[in-house]
Amino acid sequence: MVLTRKTGWYSAEKKIVLTIASAILIASVSVFAILYLMMSNALQEDIRARARVVNAYAESHLNLEGFANINTLADMRRDTYQDTQSMLDNIRQIANVRYLYTAKSNGGGQPIYLVDGLPPDSSDFRSPGDLIEQDIVPMLNRCLSGDPIESDGVLNTEWGAIFLTCMPVHASGGARPVGAVVMEFNADVIHDSKLRAMIYSGALALVIVGCCTVITMLCLRRLATPFYKKLAYTDMLTGIGNRTAFELELKDLEKKLPRSLTIVAYDLNYLKQLNDTYGHAAGDAYLRRMAHLLTREEPVSRGLSFRIGGDEFVTLFEGEEKEALLWGLELFHMAGAQAEVNGQPVTFSYGVASYDPALDKGSLHNTLSRADALMYRFKKAARGES
């Protein structure tokens, strides 16, 4: 049977595609989040480990007198400043720290720079007494109160992305810190990696979602189109072609006329009696039994059968010799009488007509009408009517 009608894009298919696309997108975002967190945590843990080593070394080598004696720009000439600055600069370079400096609170309780580990000619160099930038003041205030500080993740400041640690420095026996050692590690690599990862993973996720959506749509169309065609053109009770399928088949065959084509029309007997006596379930079984015979028994199994009405069936034959077909149909009629449903043999009347260009004039419906007329003549004869 030739079925070429196109099916639409159904809401069920849309839901499947949207569900798959959403699942892929969620999975992509989840994978990105997990990988980014693992990478970020690994980098931050590395920074923390380096910070602890640097803090321990710096604290053990610091001259605590500098926290008391260094307050202004003029104090940079002191040996204490010179020695501390040289030590911090060396540590900063060895440990690859962006900024390393000491700090304390001034008379007004504001955090200020003491010794900066940058070279004095650096553009970012801070002199003793310079106020510390507001971005990190809250953290330094806590540190100068005695709490060791490690920033929770990357801080985005005016001078870039940093990971900050601050270790309070205590004088011997002192309860309150005299100052702090502050380290700012360059976290641009983490920040930039996050941004690149977001862009790349987002683009990759969209590409994957797009490809999977297209593939899913194509697969669904390949699977759904035959399914919907079968659903639209199949008689749900008997499983053979319905009236719509029959009409489409006739239309296709009419394009190929003239050719050897025979139509057999059937009309079941006693269907109403079965329905009235045993109920519609028995009637349905009677119809299914007839359809089963049409698809299994010779010669009708060589043709294409349809249920076109309540108890009406049709078989289309191409290239069959009519005389041989008539003989075979008589045998088929007898085979039906041996099949029973609730004790009722499957009996039917039938009529056979072959396409005749002179009589049917290019219309297979005219051929069907002649087959119907012969079928009703058969039915009347079986009832003993003239």
C-alpha positions, 0 to 999 in steps of 0.5 A: 500500500502506498501512503505518502501523506505527511504527518505534522510535528506533534506535541508529544514529539515536542515534549520529548525533544524539549526534555532531552535538550533540557536534560543535556543542558542540565548535564552540561551545566552540572559537569561544568560546575563540578569540574570548575569547583574541583579546579578552583578548590585545587588552586585555592588549596595550593595557594593556602598551602603556600600561604601557610609556609610563607606566613610561618617563615615571615613571622619567624624572621620578622623584626617585631620592632618594626611594627612599633618604629615604622609609621611614616615615609621617613621611617623607610631610612631605618635599617629595620625597614630596609631589612624587612623590605628586602626579606619580604621582596625575596619571599614574594618572588620565591613564593610567587606572591603578587603582594606581600606586606606588613600592616597595622592599625593607626591611631584612628583604628584604620589599617595602614601599610608598614613595609611593602614587599614590592620594589620602591620603584614599582607603580603599586608600591605603598609607603609606610602610613598609607591607608589600605584600600577599602576593598579589603579593610573589613578582612584586615580589621578582623585580622588585626583583632587576632583572627587569621584570615583566608578569603573564601574564594576569589576576591574581585578588587579594583586591582584585580582578582586576588586570594588574600591571607592575613596572619596576625603577628603577636609580640612575646606574651602579647594578647593583642596583635601588634600587626599582621603579615598580608599576602595577596595571591594573583587569582586572575588565572582562576577568574579568567579560567572560570570566565573561559570555562563558562564561555567554552562550556556554554558554547559547547553545551549549546552545540551539543544540545543543538546537535542532539535536538536535530538528531532526536527530531530526525529519529523521532520523525523516522519512528513517528511517521510510520507510527502515525501513518499506521495509526491513521490508516489502520482499522483499530479493531481488526488491524487491517487497512481502514476506509481512508487507507482504501481510498488512498490506495484506489487513488494511487492505483487509478494513476496506473490504469489500465492494468489487470486489477480485480476488486472483491467486496465482502459482506459478513452474515449474522453480525447483528445476530451475534451482537444481539445474542452474545453482545458486541464483544462476540461481534468484534471477535467475529470481525477480527476472525474475518480479518484474520482469514483475509490475511492468512488464507489463499488466495485472498492473502495475496491481495490487499484487504481493508475493512471499509464499513461495519461488516464490509471488507474489500480485497484488491488484487493486481495481476490475478487471472479472474477464473483462477481467482474465482475458484480460489474464492470459493475455497476461501468461502468454504474455509470461512464456514469452518471457522467459528465464533461462539458456534457461529461459522464465519460466513459472508457474501462476496462479489468480484469485478475486474476493471473494465475501461469501457464500463468503469471509465477510469474510476475504480469506484465504478469497479467497486460498485459492480463488485458490490452489486454482485455481492448483494446478488450473492446475498439474495441468492443465499437467502433464496430471494430472486 
